[in-house]
Amino acid sequence: MLASPQSVSIILVEDDDGHATLVERNLRRAGLSNGFQRFKDGQEALDHFHTQDPCPGGPGAACVVLLDIKMPRVDGIEVLRQLKANPKTAPLPVIMLTTTDDPREIDRCYQLGCNVYITKPVEYDAFIEAIRRLGFFLQVVKLPPNGGTGKPA
């Protein structure tokens, strides 16, 4: 059984408070009423994924990880590498959401298993529009419960 958009939790790993606020606000404006959990750096995210069920929200919940690359302590590339190397978290859909548009970084993220790579535009209005489009996408995408493990949380 696939999760409905309302039961999809968003896990945002973003060190910039302003970007995090804009992402959450504009995903909600796009119609997402999902659970929303934020980690301010890669180490916080890894601590969560290593000690708890990956998807908050209880049995049947699904989640998607929005992951920045340039962060303190542990960067997004390393978080992605560890998520995809761990059988418990490997099925989680990961969307890289970053200002980095270097083709080598993009290629590296796809090689490590990211599902989608989105470059955050620097210009404010373009950034807002990109997040709104992501919100519309997340409303229609079908995600398996519990990160694809099929097991209750």
TIKOLKE-811217 format. One line per field, with one value per residue: residue number from 1; residue in three letters; x, y, z of N, C-alpha, C in turn. Coordinates in Angstrom, 2 decimals, decimal comma. Example, Ala and Ser with C-alpha at 12.3 -4.5 7.8 and 13.67 -1.06 7.14 Angstrom:
BEGIN
k = 1|2;
r = Ala|Ser;
n.c1 = 13,19|12,85;
n.c2 = -5,69|-2,25;
n.c3 = 7,80|7,08;
ca.c1 = 12,30|13,67;
ca.c2 = -4,50|-1,06;
ca.c3 = 7,80|7,14;
c.c1 = 13,20|12,90;
c.c2 = -3,30|0,03;
c.c3 = 7,80|7,87;
# end
This chain:
BEGIN
k = 1|2|3|4|5|6|7|8|9|10|11|12|13|14|15|16|17|18|19|20|21|22|23|24|25|26|27|28|29|30|31|32|33|34|35|36|37|38|39|40|41|42|43|44|45|46|47|48|49|50|51|52|53|54|55|56|57|58|59|60|61|62|63|64|65|66|67|68|69|70|71|72|73|74|75|76|77|78|79|80|81|82|83|84|85|86|87|88|89|90|91|92|93|94|95|96|97|98|99|100|101|102|103|104|105|106|107|108|109|110|111|112|113|114|115|116|117|118|119|120|121|122|123|124|125|126|127|128|129|130|131|132|133|134|135|136|137|138|139|140|141|142|143|144|145|146|147|148|149|150|151|152|153;
r = Met|Leu|Ala|Ser|Pro|Gln|Ser|Val|Ser|Ile|Ile|Leu|Val|Glu|Asp|Asp|Asp|Gly|His|Ala|Thr|Leu|Val|Glu|Arg|Asn|Leu|Arg|Arg|Ala|Gly|Leu|Ser|Asn|Gly|Phe|Gln|Arg|Phe|Lys|Asp|Gly|Gln|Glu|Ala|Leu|Asp|His|Phe|His|Thr|Gln|Asp|Pro|Cys|Pro|Gly|Gly|Pro|Gly|Ala|Ala|Cys|Val|Val|Leu|Leu|Asp|Ile|Lys|Met|Pro|Arg|Val|Asp|Gly|Ile|Glu|Val|Leu|Arg|Gln|Leu|Lys|Ala|Asn|Pro|Lys|Thr|Ala|Pro|Leu|Pro|Val|Ile|Met|Leu|Thr|Thr|Thr|Asp|Asp|Pro|Arg|Glu|Ile|Asp|Arg|Cys|Tyr|Gln|Leu|Gly|Cys|Asn|Val|Tyr|Ile|Thr|Lys|Pro|Val|Glu|Tyr|Asp|Ala|Phe|Ile|Glu|Ala|Ile|Arg|Arg|Leu|Gly|Phe|Phe|Leu|Gln|Val|Val|Lys|Leu|Pro|Pro|Asn|Gly|Gly|Thr|Gly|Lys|Pro|Ala;
n.c1 = 0,84|0,60|1,72|-0,35|-0,21|-0,50|0,53|3,21|6,26|8,48|11,90|14,21|17,49|19,41|21,57|21,27|19,30|17,50|17,06|15,92|13,54|12,26|11,97|10,27|7,99|7,19|6,73|4,52|2,77|2,41|0,66|1,27|0,69|2,24|4,14|7,05|10,45|13,49|17,01|20,00|22,55|24,74|25,64|23,72|21,58|22,56|22,87|20,17|19,17|20,68|19,83|17,06|13,82|13,73|11,63|9,52|6,23|4,77|3,28|3,01|3,71|5,44|8,51|10,57|13,83|15,24|18,15|20,90|24,14|26,54|27,45|28,11|30,26|29,39|29,18|26,66|27,19|28,56|26,56|24,61|26,10|26,39|23,69|22,82|24,48|23,64|21,53|19,08|18,40|18,87|16,73|15,39|13,99|16,01|16,41|18,56|19,05|20,34|22,72|24,83|26,01|27,86|28,85|30,34|29,82|27,06|27,00|28,39|26,62|24,41|25,70|26,12|23,56|21,43|18,05|16,91|18,22|18,29|19,00|19,26|18,06|19,83|18,61|15,92|13,03|13,07|14,04|11,92|9,92|11,02|10,91|8,16|7,37|8,64|7,10|4,61|5,34|5,96|3,42|2,24|3,92|4,52|5,30|6,83|5,71|7,45|10,03|10,43|10,96|8,85|8,21|6,51|6,85;
n.c2 = -1,18|2,18|5,29|8,07|11,56|13,15|11,59|11,51|12,19|14,94|15,17|17,42|18,34|20,80|23,49|26,26|28,59|30,44|29,39|26,95|27,78|29,02|26,81|25,06|26,76|27,30|24,77|24,11|26,12|25,19|23,23|21,03|19,26|17,88|16,03|17,52|17,52|18,82|18,86|20,40|19,96|17,57|15,67|15,66|14,62|12,05|10,96|10,75|8,94|6,68|5,90|5,82|4,90|5,39|6,88|9,20|9,23|6,94|3,62|2,68|5,14|7,27|8,70|11,38|12,53|15,68|17,06|19,07|19,97|21,41|21,65|22,13|20,09|17,29|16,76|16,89|15,02|12,96|12,22|11,27|9,12|7,44|6,95|5,49|3,31|1,88|-0,76|-0,33|2,33|2,69|2,43|4,88|7,70|10,21|13,59|15,79|19,05|21,88|24,61|24,05|23,61|22,23|20,08|17,75|17,26|16,81|14,49|12,78|12,62|11,30|8,90|7,94|7,36|9,20|10,28|12,46|15,54|18,83|22,12|24,88|27,96|31,08|33,57|35,10|34,98|33,00|30,88|30,49|29,73|27,34|25,72|25,64|24,22|21,81|21,11|20,62|18,43|16,58|16,13|14,48|12,35|8,90|7,14|4,42|2,97|3,58|4,16|2,33|-0,12|-1,65|-2,50|-2,00|1,06;
n.c3 = 0,00|-0,87|0,50|1,33|0,26|2,59|4,63|4,27|5,59|5,85|5,92|6,60|6,02|6,71|7,13|7,05|8,52|7,36|4,77|5,52|6,77|4,57|2,87|4,36|4,74|2,09|1,04|2,53|1,66|-0,88|-0,45|1,13|4,04|5,66|8,16|9,50|9,87|11,03|10,70|11,72|10,81|9,19|11,04|13,10|11,65|10,94|13,49|14,23|12,24|12,81|15,31|15,55|14,17|10,68|9,44|10,80|12,27|12,61|12,08|8,68|7,70|5,41|4,21|3,00|2,31|2,35|1,40|2,05|0,72|1,51|4,66|8,20|10,32|9,35|5,97|3,31|1,29|2,60|4,42|2,62|1,50|3,77|4,42|2,17|2,32|4,48|5,22|6,53|6,00|3,32|1,38|1,60|-0,02|-1,33|-1,80|-3,12|-2,20|-2,90|-3,22|-4,77|-7,96|-9,40|-11,92|-11,36|-8,65|-8,78|-10,38|-8,66|-6,48|-7,66|-8,31|-5,75|-5,00|-4,75|-5,33|-6,64|-7,81|-6,96|-7,72|-5,68|-6,53|-6,49|-6,54|-4,88|-5,57|-7,56|-6,06|-4,26|-6,06|-7,05|-4,77|-4,33|-6,60|-6,04|-3,84|-5,08|-6,62|-4,57|-3,63|-5,50|-6,00|-5,49|-2,65|-0,97|2,13|5,20|4,21|2,20|3,25|3,91|6,37|9,44|11,31;
ca.c1 = 0,00|1,38|1,30|-0,97|0,67|-0,58|1,27|4,62|7,02|9,62|13,07|15,07|18,81|19,79|22,19|20,90|17,97|16,65|16,65|15,02|12,24|11,66|11,59|9,07|6,87|6,71|6,14|3,16|1,97|2,11|-0,41|1,70|0,40|3,02|5,06|8,27|11,51|14,70|18,29|20,80|23,80|24,77|25,83|22,41|20,77|23,08|22,53|18,76|18,98|21,34|19,26|15,60|13,23|14,01|10,47|8,60|4,83|4,08|3,14|2,45|4,20|6,53|9,25|11,55|14,90|15,75|19,51|21,86|25,50|27,53|27,02|29,19|30,49|29,34|28,50|25,58|27,72|28,82|25,27|24,05|26,89|26,06|22,30|22,69|25,28|22,99|20,32|17,89|18,07|19,14|15,55|14,81|14,19|16,82|16,45|19,59|18,50|21,57|23,14|25,96|25,62|29,04|28,47|31,01|29,06|25,78|27,28|28,76|25,39|23,65|26,43|25,93|22,20|20,34|16,95|16,70|19,16|17,70|19,85|18,51|18,46|20,32|17,62|14,85|11,78|13,32|14,16|10,55|9,22|11,58|10,38|6,73|7,29|8,98|5,91|3,61|5,89|5,82|2,01|1,80|4,84|4,12|6,41|6,48|5,74|8,65|11,25|10,56|11,26|7,62|8,01|5,97|7,86;
ca.c2 = 0,00|3,40|6,33|9,26|12,71|13,68|10,78|11,55|13,12|15,59|15,31|18,43|18,46|22,13|24,29|27,66|28,80|31,13|28,43|25,96|28,43|29,18|25,49|24,59|27,66|27,19|23,45|24,20|26,94|24,35|22,32|19,90|19,39|16,76|16,19|18,17|17,41|19,44|18,69|21,56|19,54|16,16|14,80|15,52|13,70|10,69|10,49|10,35|7,75|5,52|5,53|5,77|4,51|6,47|7,71|9,48|9,23|5,71|2,56|3,07|6,46|7,33|9,95|11,76|13,33|16,80|17,09|20,06|19,41|22,14|21,81|21,89|18,79|16,24|17,33|16,11|13,89|11,88|11,75|10,44|7,88|6,58|6,52|4,48|2,13|1,20|-1,42|0,24|3,64|2,73|2,66|6,22|8,62|11,37|14,68|16,78|20,39|22,57|25,66|23,52|23,16|21,64|18,79|16,62|16,99|16,23|13,11|12,02|12,36|10,24|7,64|7,48|6,87|10,17|10,06|13,70|16,61|20,13|23,25|26,01|29,21|32,10|34,65|34,79|34,55|31,72|29,89|30,24|28,98|25,98|24,98|25,40|23,12|20,60|20,78|20,01|17,12|15,71|15,79|13,46|11,22|7,75|6,63|3,25|3,24|3,28|4,25|1,21|-1,39|-2,41|-2,89|-0,92|1,82;
ca.c3 = 0,00|-0,96|1,44|0,76|0,47|3,94|5,57|3,92|6,42|5,22|6,79|5,99|6,60|6,18|8,18|6,92|9,10|6,39|3,73|6,14|6,93|3,24|2,36|5,05|4,47|0,71|0,86|3,10|0,72|-2,05|-0,07|1,95|5,47|6,18|9,27|9,04|10,87|10,52|11,36|11,33|10,16|8,83|12,20|13,74|10,83|11,08|14,84|14,16|11,41|13,41|16,60|15,53|12,90|9,75|9,13|11,89|11,84|12,96|11,08|7,39|7,27|4,45|4,35|2,00|2,90|1,58|1,94|1,57|0,62|2,29|6,05|9,17|10,95|8,34|4,80|2,73|0,52|3,55|4,91|1,54|1,41|4,90|4,30|1,13|2,69|5,59|4,71|7,17|5,43|1,88|0,53|1,75|-1,13|-0,96|-2,77|-2,81|-2,36|-2,59|-4,14|-5,54|-9,30|-10,03|-12,53|-10,69|-7,42|-9,20|-10,79|-7,47|-5,69|-8,33|-8,15|-4,37|-4,84|-4,56|-6,26|-7,38|-7,44|-7,27|-7,38|-5,13|-7,18|-5,58|-6,55|-3,94|-6,21|-8,23|-4,99|-3,78|-7,12|-7,09|-3,62|-4,58|-7,58|-5,29|-3,05|-5,97|-6,95|-3,41|-3,46|-6,45|-6,04|-4,67|-1,87|-0,16|3,55|5,98|3,43|1,27|3,91|4,03|7,77|10,26|12,06;
c.c1 = 0,88|0,82|0,65|-0,06|0,65|0,24|2,77|5,30|8,20|10,72|14,03|16,39|19,43|20,35|21,76|19,46|17,02|16,15|15,66|13,62|11,53|11,20|10,30|7,86|6,31|6,24|4,71|2,25|1,58|1,07|0,00|1,39|1,16|3,73|6,37|9,29|12,78|15,91|19,22|22,17|23,76|24,92|24,52|21,55|21,25|22,76|21,07|18,60|19,62|20,66|17,75|15,12|13,40|12,84|9,62|7,16|4,11|3,95|2,48|2,91|5,31|7,27|10,18|12,56|15,29|17,10|20,37|23,24|26,46|26,98|28,20|29,17|30,52|28,57|27,47|26,03|27,96|27,53|24,63|24,77|26,50|24,62|22,16|23,50|24,61|21,69|19,02|17,44|18,27|17,90|14,96|15,04|14,94|16,83|17,52|18,99|19,58|21,87|24,27|25,48|26,80|28,67|29,13|30,29|27,72|25,98|27,60|27,53|24,56|24,36|26,25|24,48|21,12|19,29|16,72|17,72|18,55|18,67|18,96|18,97|18,88|19,29|16,38|13,60|11,94|13,44|12,76|9,80|9,72|11,03|8,90|6,55|7,64|7,79|4,84|4,05|5,67|4,37|1,58|2,71|4,33|5,35|5,96|6,52|7,08|9,91|11,48|10,87|10,04|7,30|7,39|7,07|7,94;
c.c2 = 1,24|4,46|7,48|10,46|13,23|12,85|10,73|12,61|13,67|15,69|16,23|18,49|19,70|22,98|25,76|27,86|29,46|30,20|27,42|26,54|28,58|27,85|25,03|25,44|27,44|25,79|23,44|25,04|26,16|23,29|21,13|20,18|18,31|17,09|16,72|18,10|17,97|19,09|19,76|21,21|18,04|15,23|14,60|14,51|12,27|10,13|10,01|9,02|6,50|5,06|5,37|5,19|5,67|7,42|7,95|9,36|7,93|4,72|3,09|4,43|6,29|8,63|10,15|12,68|14,41|17,15|18,14|19,40|20,11|22,45|21,59|20,46|17,66|16,80|16,37|14,92|12,69|11,34|10,83|9,10|6,92|6,08|5,37|3,23|1,30|0,56|-0,84|1,54|3,72|2,98|4,07|7,06|9,85|12,36|15,64|18,14|21,35|23,67|25,19|23,00|22,61|20,28|17,58|16,25|16,33|14,77|12,25|11,66|11,26|8,90|7,06|7,08|7,90|9,94|11,26|14,71|17,93|21,21|24,39|27,27|30,24|33,23|34,23|34,25|33,22|30,59|29,49|29,39|27,54|25,14|24,69|24,25|21,79|20,16|20,12|18,60|16,13|15,34|14,64|12,23|10,13|7,19|5,42|3,62|2,85|3,20|3,07|-0,11|-2,28|-2,83|-1,72|-0,22|1,33;
c.c3 = 0,00|-0,02|0,70|1,02|1,91|4,93|5,24|4,79|5,63|6,25|6,05|6,75|5,96|7,30|8,15|7,41|8,12|5,31|4,30|6,31|5,60|2,67|3,03|4,69|3,06|0,35|1,41|2,20|-0,52|-1,71|0,75|3,41|6,24|7,47|8,72|10,16|10,27|11,39|10,81|10,75|9,94|10,01|12,95|12,98|11,00|12,46|14,87|13,42|12,02|14,69|16,60|14,21|11,94|9,53|10,36|11,39|12,09|11,82|9,81|6,90|6,25|4,67|3,16|2,68|1,90|2,19|1,26|1,50|1,59|3,68|6,97|9,70|9,95|7,15|4,22|1,92|1,44|4,14|3,88|1,46|2,54|4,84|3,31|1,42|3,78|5,08|5,30|6,50|3,91|1,02|0,61|0,49|-0,64|-2,12|-2,31|-3,15|-1,93|-3,60|-5,05|-6,89|-10,10|-10,61|-11,88|-9,40|-7,75|-9,56|-9,58|-6,63|-6,34|-8,21|-6,74|-4,08|-4,58|-5,65|-7,17|-6,89|-7,90|-6,82|-6,89|-5,87|-6,13|-5,45|-5,77|-4,62|-6,92|-7,21|-4,50|-4,80|-7,19|-5,95|-3,79|-5,57|-6,91|-4,45|-3,88|-6,36|-5,79|-3,13|-4,36|-6,50|-5,10|-3,98|-1,08|1,31|4,16|5,14|2,50|1,92|3,99|5,44|8,53|11,03|13,49;
# end
